[in-house]
Amino acid sequence: MSVTAFAPETEARFARARQVADAVLFEGYVLYPYRASSAKNRLRWQFGVLVPPAWGAERDENDFQHTECLLEPRAGTTLAVELRFLRARRRTVQQARPGGGFETVAELRLPDRVLVPWDEGCEERVEAVVTMDALLDGDGVTIPFTRPAGEESEPVRDENGLPVGRVLRRYEQLDGALRLSARELDGPYRVVRLSAVVENTSTWTPAQDEAAGRDAALPRSLVASHLLMGLSTGSFLSMTDPPEWAKAAVAACRNLHTWPVLAGAVGQADLMLSSPIILEDHPAIAPESPGALYDATEIDEILALRTAALTDEEKREARGTDERAAAAVALAESMPPEVLERLHGAVRGLREVTGPAPDAPLPDAHGLPPADAPWWDPASDAGFDPAHDRAVVDGRTVAAGSRVRLDPGLRHTDAQDFFLCGRTAKVEAVLHDVDGTVHLAVTLDDDPGADIRREQGRFLYFQPDEVTLLEDDA
């Protein structure tokens, strides 16, 4: 085994895969409108967070990720592994005192930006190159790593170059381990099951911090943790669409808090990306994406337009929030019209239409359905009234005005829903979609913008089996 820098050929392959891995690393890092004061940017670090074991023991967060995948090695195969994660660096802002020294402040206003306290994400990597023989030998290979605590100070100067304050950045000690092992499986083909476990082994405990909430645990956590793995020879098998003969072996693999997919170009099978965000095989950044806006590529256009429309004061706040937020503002301001045009109406895929459905009305000369043939029957809506309709929750009636506790179900894919577990809300309407599914439109009890959302009709939506009717509304 060697723990060293990658060979140039391996580094080149990984560099291409990192384009997608970077999107995983910084997904949701800072969200529009890119200000620390924004409610969306107060609950951060949502994906792949590996917390200290003592803190996560009684909380619904994990201190490890477990990846298993299948590969077909050849003679002399080596495995290159790159663990990537963000380390939260806590930033404090201080203002210079007239008589000397500094005092901590909530903000430091400068002509071009407003500096505020913030957790900055620093990219970290742990790299290893391991022979297949070492992985198949007994307990495999364990690679411990440590990032020591420390503090950095950066002076802040005004437009004349005079010192007006400083920024302090504090690192907490972070310890972890990458455990790699492999086992050859029985069968007609030589197939190896590779196991890769990433652990936070930090010994910090909540008792050492009086305010040991999530904010105290984050600087000691691996954030957005994911793995890139590459073979020198041989190939990985798709875990999403394996060959028929390997389906049983794939089903027996254990993947906890992460999911491995083939990375790199379509047709390439020597790279694997194990991500806390579920992806498809061979994920790629949309070619029209102009740069990092830290959200789904599909809304690059609206993010760019809205960011360019921020007020000068809002842009000052964004620039002072984070260097990446400042870069997003600069990108939106400098985007030429032809780039924006390329973002508009991008086609993701085409399919052949062989003919109309049996009962569908014939299209007109332009290929469109007749104007008098709506896709639903308006008369079917006559019996529904969202303001007065009712739904049944655990045998009890829920209607507009009822108060409920939110318990999002596992069938949904919106990770944001799970941050609302246990929150209480008011039912604003009971809605029925064209498929007959019932939805409850709700506003959160502790949402300061609930009145505005109510006026605009912007609600959160849950199904009846995802809420519990509160006793005072039973």
C-alpha positions in Angstrom: 0.0 0.0 0.0 1.1 3.6 -0.6 -0.5 6.8 0.6 0.9 9.3 -1.8 0.0 11.7 -4.7 -1.6 10.1 -7.7 0.2 9.3 -10.8 -0.4 11.9 -13.6 -2.7 9.5 -15.6 -4.8 8.8 -12.5 -4.9 12.5 -11.6 -6.1 13.3 -15.1 -9.0 10.8 -14.8 -10.0 12.0 -11.4 -9.8 15.6 -12.5 -12.6 15.0 -15.0 -14.8 13.2 -12.4 -14.2 16.0 -9.9 -16.4 18.3 -12.0 -19.4 16.4 -10.8 -17.9 15.6 -7.4 -17.5 19.4 -6.8 -21.2 19.8 -7.4 -21.8 17.2 -4.6 -19.2 18.9 -2.4 -20.8 22.3 -2.6 -24.5 21.4 -3.2 -26.5 23.9 -1.1 -23.2 25.5 0.3 -24.7 28.9 0.1 -28.1 29.6 -1.5 -29.7 32.6 -3.2 -29.8 35.4 -2.2 -26.3 34.4 -0.9 -26.5 36.4 2.3 -25.7 34.9 5.7 -28.8 36.7 7.1 -31.1 34.7 4.7 -33.2 32.1 6.5 -32.1 29.5 3.9 -28.5 30.1 4.8 -29.0 29.6 8.6 -29.5 25.8 8.3 -26.6 24.6 6.3 -24.5 21.5 5.8 -27.3 19.0 4.9 -25.6 16.3 2.9 -23.0 13.8 3.9 -22.4 15.2 7.3 -20.4 12.8 9.5 -20.6 14.1 13.1 -18.5 13.1 16.1 -19.6 9.7 17.4 -20.5 11.0 20.9 -22.7 13.8 19.5 -24.5 11.6 17.0 -25.2 8.7 19.3 -28.6 10.2 20.5 -29.4 12.2 17.4 -30.5 11.4 13.9 -27.1 12.1 12.3 -24.4 9.6 11.4 -20.7 9.3 12.2 -19.9 7.0 9.2 -20.6 6.1 5.6 -20.4 2.6 4.3 -20.0 1.9 0.6 -20.0 -1.5 -1.1 -19.7 -2.1 -4.8 -18.5 -4.8 -7.2 -15.5 -4.8 -9.5 -13.8 -7.2 -11.9 -10.0 -6.8 -11.3 -7.2 -7.9 -13.5 -3.7 -9.0 -12.5 -1.8 -6.3 -10.7 -4.9 -4.0 -10.3 -4.4 -1.1 -7.9 -7.2 1.0 -6.4 -6.8 4.8 -6.1 -9.1 6.4 -3.5 -9.8 10.0 -2.8 -12.0 10.9 0.2 -13.2 14.5 -0.2 -15.1 16.6 2.4 -15.5 20.1 3.6 -14.2 21.2 7.0 -16.2 24.0 8.6 -14.0 26.9 9.6 -15.7 29.3 12.0 -15.2 33.0 11.2 -15.4 35.8 13.7 -15.4 39.5 12.8 -13.6 42.0 15.0 -13.4 45.8 14.8 -10.3 47.9 15.7 -10.7 50.0 18.8 -9.6 53.6 18.7 -7.2 53.1 21.6 -5.8 49.8 20.3 -6.9 46.2 20.3 -10.0 44.6 18.8 -13.6 43.8 19.8 -15.9 41.2 18.4 -18.8 42.7 16.4 -21.9 41.4 14.6 -20.8 43.0 11.3 -18.0 45.1 9.9 -19.3 47.4 7.1 -16.9 48.3 4.3 -17.6 50.1 1.0 -17.6 47.0 -1.1 -18.9 44.4 1.4 -20.3 43.7 4.8 -18.3 41.1 6.8 -20.3 39.0 9.2 -19.7 35.8 11.3 -19.9 32.7 9.1 -18.8 29.1 8.8 -16.5 28.8 5.7 -16.1 25.4 4.0 -12.5 24.3 3.4 -12.0 21.5 1.0 -10.0 18.5 2.4 -8.7 15.4 0.7 -7.4 12.1 1.9 -5.7 10.1 -1.0 -4.4 6.6 -1.1 -3.3 4.0 -3.7 -3.8 0.4 -2.6 -3.0 -2.9 -4.3 -5.8 -5.3 -4.7 -3.7 -8.0 -2.9 -3.5 -5.7 0.2 -7.3 -5.2 0.2 -8.0 -9.0 -0.1 -5.5 -9.7 2.7 -7.3 -10.2 6.1 -8.7 -7.0 7.5 -7.8 -4.8 4.6 -6.2 -1.4 5.0 -7.0 1.4 7.4 -5.9 5.0 6.7 -6.3 7.3 9.8 -6.2 11.0 9.3 -6.1 14.1 11.5 -6.7 17.8 10.9 -5.3 19.7 13.9 -7.0 22.7 15.6 -5.7 26.1 14.8 -6.5 29.8 14.4 -5.7 32.3 11.6 -6.0 36.1 11.7 -6.5 38.2 8.6 -6.3 42.1 8.7 -9.2 44.1 7.2 -8.3 47.4 5.7 -10.5 50.2 4.3 -10.2 51.8 0.8 -7.2 53.8 2.0 -5.3 50.8 3.2 -5.8 51.6 6.9 -6.6 48.7 9.3 -10.2 48.8 10.5 -10.5 45.3 11.9 -9.6 41.7 11.5 -11.1 38.3 10.7 -10.4 35.4 13.0 -10.8 31.9 11.6 -10.9 29.0 14.0 -10.3 25.3 13.2 -11.3 22.5 15.6 -9.5 19.2 15.7 -11.0 16.6 13.4 -10.0 12.9 13.4 -11.2 10.3 11.0 -10.4 7.0 9.3 -10.8 5.5 5.8 -11.2 1.7 6.0 -10.8 -0.3 2.8 -11.3 -4.1 2.3 -12.3 -6.5 -0.4 -13.6 -10.1 -0.7 -13.6 -12.3 -3.7 -17.1 -13.7 -4.4 -18.0 -17.3 -5.4 -19.3 -17.7 -9.0 -18.3 -18.3 -12.6 -16.6 -14.9 -13.0 -13.9 -13.3 -10.9 -15.8 -10.6 -9.0 -14.6 -8.7 -5.9 -16.8 -6.9 -3.4 -15.1 -3.7 -2.3 -16.0 -2.2 1.0 -15.1 1.4 1.9 -16.0 2.9 5.2 -15.5 6.6 6.1 -15.6 7.3 9.9 -15.5 10.4 12.0 -13.3 9.2 15.0 -13.1 12.5 16.8 -13.2 12.1 20.6 -15.0 15.4 21.3 -18.1 15.0 23.5 -21.0 17.4 24.1 -20.1 17.6 27.8 -17.0 19.6 26.8 -19.1 22.4 25.4 -22.0 24.1 27.3 -23.8 24.9 24.1 -23.3 21.5 22.4 -25.9 21.9 19.7 -25.3 21.1 16.0 -23.4 24.4 15.6 -20.8 23.1 18.1 -20.6 19.7 16.4 -20.2 21.0 12.8 -16.6 22.3 13.1 -15.7 18.7 14.2 -17.6 17.0 11.4 -16.8 15.8 7.9 -19.3 17.8 5.7 -20.5 16.6 2.2 -18.3 13.6 2.5 -17.9 11.4 -0.6 -15.5 9.0 -2.3 -13.9 8.9 -5.7 -12.4 5.4 -6.5 -10.5 4.5 -9.6 -9.0 1.2 -10.9 -5.7 1.0 -12.8 -7.0 -2.0 -14.7 -10.3 -3.8 -14.6 -13.8 -2.3 -14.2 -16.6 -1.6 -11.7 -20.1 -3.0 -12.2 -23.0 -0.7 -12.2 -24.9 -0.8 -8.9 -28.0 0.8 -10.5 -28.2 -1.3 -13.7 -26.0 -4.4 -13.2 -25.8 -7.3 -15.6 -28.3 -10.1 -15.0 -25.7 -12.5 -13.6 -24.6 -9.9 -11.0 -28.0 -8.7 -9.7 -28.0 -11.0 -6.7 -24.5 -10.0 -5.6 -25.4 -6.3 -6.1 -28.5 -6.7 -4.0 -26.4 -8.2 -1.2 -24.2 -5.1 -1.0 -24.7 -2.7 1.9 -24.6 1.0 1.2 -25.4 3.2 4.2 -25.7 7.0 4.0 -24.2 7.0 0.5 -24.7 5.4 -3.0 -22.0 4.5 -5.6 -22.4 5.2 -9.3 -20.2 4.9 -12.3 -18.4 8.1 -12.9 -16.7 9.6 -16.0 -17.8 9.4 -19.6 -20.5 7.0 -20.7 -18.9 3.6 -21.6 -16.2 4.1 -19.0 -16.3 1.8 -16.0 -13.0 2.4 -14.2 -14.2 5.2 -11.9 -16.8 5.1 -9.1 -18.3 8.0 -7.2 -19.9 7.2 -3.9 -22.1 10.2 -3.0 -24.6 11.1 -0.2 -26.8 12.5 -2.9 -28.3 9.8 -5.1 -27.1 10.2 -8.7 -27.4 8.2 -11.9 -24.5 6.4 -13.6 -22.2 8.8 -15.4 -23.6 12.0 -14.0 -22.4 15.1 -15.8 -22.6 18.9 -15.4 -25.0 20.4 -17.9 -22.8 21.9 -20.7 -24.7 25.2 -20.7 -24.1 25.8 -17.0 -22.0 28.9 -16.7 -20.5 28.2 -13.3 -21.2 27.4 -9.6 -24.5 28.8 -8.3 -24.7 26.1 -5.6 -28.1 24.8 -6.7 -29.6 22.5 -9.3 -28.5 23.3 -12.8 -32.1 23.3 -14.1 -32.6 26.7 -12.4 -29.4 28.4 -13.4 -31.3 30.8 -15.5 -33.6 32.1 -12.8 -30.8 32.2 -10.2 -28.6 34.2 -12.5 -31.4 36.7 -13.3 -32.5 37.1 -9.6 -28.9 37.4 -8.4 -28.2 40.2 -11.0 -31.4 41.9 -9.7 -30.2 42.1 -6.1 -29.9 45.6 -4.7 -26.4 47.1 -4.2 -26.8 46.6 -0.4 -27.8 43.0 -0.8 -24.8 42.4 -3.1 -22.5 44.0 -0.5 -23.9 41.6 2.1 -23.4 38.6 -0.2 -19.8 39.6 -1.0 -19.1 39.8 2.7 -20.7 36.4 3.5 -18.3 34.2 1.6 -15.8 34.2 -1.2 -17.9 31.7 -3.1 -21.0 33.9 -2.6 -19.1 36.9 -3.9 -18.0 34.8 -7.0 -21.7 33.9 -7.7 -22.7 37.5 -7.6 -19.8 38.4 -9.9 -20.8 35.6 -12.3 -24.4 36.8 -12.5 -23.3 40.4 -13.0 -20.9 39.6 -15.8 -23.0 37.0 -17.7 -23.4 38.0 -21.3 -26.8 37.8 -23.0 -25.8 34.9 -25.2 -25.0 32.8 -22.1 -28.3 33.6 -20.6 -30.0 32.7 -23.9 -28.3 29.4 -23.9 -29.7 28.6 -20.4 -33.3 29.3 -21.5 -35.3 26.3 -22.7 -32.4 23.8 -22.7 -33.6 20.4 -24.0 -32.5 17.5 -21.8 -33.8 14.7 -24.0 -36.0 13.8 -26.9 -38.3 10.8 -27.5 -40.0 9.6 -30.6 -43.8 10.0 -30.7 -45.3 7.2 -32.8 -48.9 8.3 -32.7 -51.6 9.7 -30.5 -53.1 7.7 -27.6 -56.2 5.7 -28.6 -58.7 8.1 -27.1 -56.7 11.3 -27.5 -58.1 14.1 -29.8 -56.4 14.5 -33.1 -53.8 17.3 -33.2 -54.3 20.4 -35.3 -52.1 21.4 -38.3 -49.4 22.6 -35.9 -49.3 19.3 -34.0 -51.1 20.8 -31.0 -54.2 19.4 -29.3 -57.4 21.3 -30.2 -58.0 24.4 -28.1 -61.4 22.9 -26.9 -59.8 19.7 -25.6 -58.3 20.4 -22.2 -56.1 17.8 -20.6 -58.5 17.5 -17.7 -62.3 17.8 -17.4 -63.1 21.2 -15.8 -66.5 19.9 -14.7 -64.8 17.4 -12.4 -63.5 20.3 -10.2 -67.0 21.5 -9.4 -67.3 19.2 -6.3 -64.0 20.4 -4.7 -63.5 23.4 -2.4 -60.0 23.6 -0.9 -61.2 26.1 1.8 -63.9 23.7 3.1 -62.9 20.2 2.0 -61.8 17.8 4.7 -59.4 14.9 5.0 -59.0 12.0 7.4 -55.9 11.6 9.6 -55.9 8.6 11.9 -59.6 8.5 11.8 -60.1 12.2 12.7 -61.1 15.0 10.4 -58.6 17.7 9.2 -59.7 20.9 7.4 -58.5 24.4 6.9 -57.6 25.9 10.3 -56.5 22.6 11.9 -53.2 22.4 13.5 -50.9 19.5 12.9 -47.4 18.2 13.6 -45.3 17.3 10.5 -43.9 13.8 10.2 -42.6 13.6 6.5 -42.7 10.1 5.0 -39.9 8.2 3.4 -41.4 8.0 0.0 -40.5 11.6 -0.8 -37.2 12.7 -2.3 -37.1 16.3 -1.0 -34.4 16.3 1.7 -35.7 19.7 2.9 -38.9 18.0 4.2 -37.0 16.0 6.8 -35.7 19.2 8.4 -39.3 20.0 9.3 -39.9 16.8 11.3 -41.7 17.6 14.5 -42.6 21.2 13.6 -46.2 22.3 14.0 -48.2 23.9 11.3 -51.6 25.3 10.4 -53.6 23.6 7.6 -54.6 26.3 5.0 -56.4 24.1 2.5 -57.2 20.5 1.5 -56.4 19.9 -2.1 -57.1 17.0 -4.6 -54.9 16.5 -7.6 -56.0 15.0 -10.9 -54.8 11.6 -9.8 -57.0 11.6 -6.8 -54.3 12.2 -4.2 -55.1 14.4 -1.2 -52.6 17.1 -0.2 -52.6 19.4 2.8 -51.3 22.9 2.2 -49.8 24.2 5.4 -47.9 27.1 6.9 -45.4 26.7 9.8 -46.4 28.1 13.1 -42.9 29.6 13.7 -42.5 31.0 10.2 -42.2 34.8 10.5 -43.2 35.1 6.9 -46.4 32.9 7.2 -48.7 35.9 6.5 -46.9 36.8 3.3 -46.9 33.2 2.1 -50.6 33.0 2.9 -51.3 36.1 0.8 -49.2 34.8 -2.1 -50.6 31.2 -1.8 -47.1 29.8 -1.3 -47.6 26.8 1.0 -45.8 23.6 2.0 -47.5 20.4 1.0 -47.9 17.1 2.8 -50.1 14.1 2.5 -52.5 13.1 5.3 -50.3 10.2 6.5 -47.4 12.6 7.0 -49.1 14.7 9.7 -50.5 14.1 13.2 -53.5 16.1 14.3 -52.7 18.0 17.5 -54.8 17.2 20.5 -56.3 20.7 20.8 -57.8 20.3 17.3 -59.0 16.7 17.7 
